[in-house]
Amino acid sequence: MTNTRRLSTIALLSAISFLLMLFDFPLLPMASFLKIDFSILPMLIGLVVLDTKGAMSILLLRSVLKIVLNNQGVNTYIGLPMNMVALGIFVLVFGIIWKKKQTNQRLLIAGLLGSIGLTVAMLALNYVYAIPLYARFANFDIASILGVANYMLAVVLPFNLIEGAIFTIAFWLVYLLLQPVLKRYEQ
């Protein structure tokens, strides 16, 4: 793939990823502020047609577009870095396991381990980063509302495990649909 085509592919997939970020929805009724979107799908497609570095470039460019074009203040400044780390871990783990041999079994293992990595990252980031910052800058003190342990075990843990499973299933379906087209672009 030429350098121009590679950059064009990254730009196009980043724009699609950014647009998919705009269509987010709550997953758990008890925590409507935790939302899922499908912006990871273009990153995983980038993983197929490019490589891990290309997929990470899509993540970075999508995030820059979010800050520039759809900044929501405190929620963006606190949530976006967490989202970048979590999705980066998911894509990295997914790429390491699935990119070598693209079978359904390896896709399932990659999705499972990627989901675990995403969940562990979000548990740690919520504990050390999000909970203190939201309490300080957004007047949303989850510790006084639910308690940190309750929030982490009853909300963050299930949300991220379900999110990872949804990402895996959604990518599998998209990959099956686009497989004839993607085969022409794979490295």
N, C-alpha and C positions, 0 to 999 in steps of 0.2 A: 504494500500500500504506500503510495507516495505521501510525502509530508503534508502536502496541500489537502489531499483527500482525508488523511488522518485528522488534521485540524478541523476540517469541515464536518467530519463525523462527530468529533467531540463537541463542536459548537451546536450542531443540530440536536444531538442527544441531550445536551445541557439545557437547551431551550425547551425541549419537550419535558424534561425532568422538572424544570421550573414551573411550567404550566400545570403539571400534575400536582405540584405542591399546593396550588390554589384550590384544589378540590379535596380538601381534607374533611374528615368526619369523626365524631367521637365513637369509640369502640365499646367502652364500658359506661353504662348509664350513670353509675355513681361517681365517675370522674370525667365529666364532659369536657374538661380542659385538656385531657390527653387525647390527641387526635392522630389518626393514621392517614397517610396519603400514599400514593403509589409512585412517588418520584424515584424510588430505587430501581424500578423496572428499566428505565433507560441506562442506568449504571450497569445493571447486570447484562443488558444487551451489549453495552460497550465492552464488558468483560469478554463476551463471546467474539465480537468482531474486531476488537483491538487487543487489549491486555489489561492487567491489573492497573498499570500506570494510567492508561486511558480512562478506565472506570473511575479512578480517583480524581482525575482531571475533570471529569463530568461532575462529580460530587462537589468539587471546589468551585467550578464555574457556576453551577446551579445555586450554590450558597451565596456567591457574590451577587448574582441576579436577585436573589431574595432580599438581600440587604439594600440594594440599590432601588429595586422596583416595587417591593411589597413589604417594607419594613413596618413592623407593628410594635415598635418601641421595646419596652422591657421584655416582652415575650420573645421577640426575635433575638435580642442580645443575650438572653439567658438560654433559651431553648435551641437556637440554631447551632451553637457550638456542640451541645450535647448530641443533637441529631447528627451532626457531621461525624463525630467520634463513633457513635453507635452504628451508623450506616457504613462508615469506613471499615469498622471491624467485621460487620456482616459480609461486605463485599470481599474483603481480604481473605477471610476464612473460606467463604464460598469459592473464591477463585483458586485458592491453594488446593482444595479438595476436588472440585468439579472440573476445573479447566484441563487437568491432565488427561482425564478419561471421562467423557461426557455420557454417562449412563444414567438411567433413572435411579438406580440404587445409590450411586455417588451423589446425585442431586439431592436425594433424601437425606443422606448423611451430611452433606454440605449445608443444607438448610437447617438441619437439627443443630449442628455445631455452630453455625452462624447465628442462629437464634439464641443459643446459650451465651455466646460471646456478646451479642447485642444486649441481652438481659443483664449479664454481669456488669457490663460497662454502664448501663443505665442505673443499676442499683448503686454502684459506686459514685457516679456523677450526681445522682439525686442526693445522696447522703452528704457529700462534701462540697457540692457546688450549688445545685438548684434550690434545695430547701433553705439554706441560709440566705441566698441572694433574693429569692422570692419574698422571704420574710422581711428582709431589709428594704428592698426597693419597690415591691409591689403590694406591700401590706397584706400578704397572704401567708400566714404562719400555719402551715400544715401540722406542725408539732403541737400547737395548742388546740387544733380542730380535731384531729384524729390520733395524734401521736405518731412519731416517726416510724416505729416498728410496725404498727398497724398499717400505715400508709404504704410502707415498702412491701410488706407481705401480702396485703389484700388488694393493692392497686397496681403498684409499679411492676411487681413480679408477674402477675397474670397478664397484664396489658402487653408487656414486651414479649412474653412467650407466645401469646396469641398473634401479635404483630409479626413476629418472625415466621410463624406457621403460614400466615396469610401471604407474606412476601414470597415464601417458597412455592406455595400452590399457584399464586398469580404468575410468578415467573415461569413455572413449568407449563402453564396453559399458554402464555404468550410465546414461549419458546416453541411449543408444539405447532402453534399457528404460523409462526414466522420461520420455522426451520428451513423450508425450501429457499427462502430469500436470504436468510442468514448464512447458509452454507456457501453462498457465493462470496461472502465478505470475510469469513473466518480466517484467522491467521494460523 
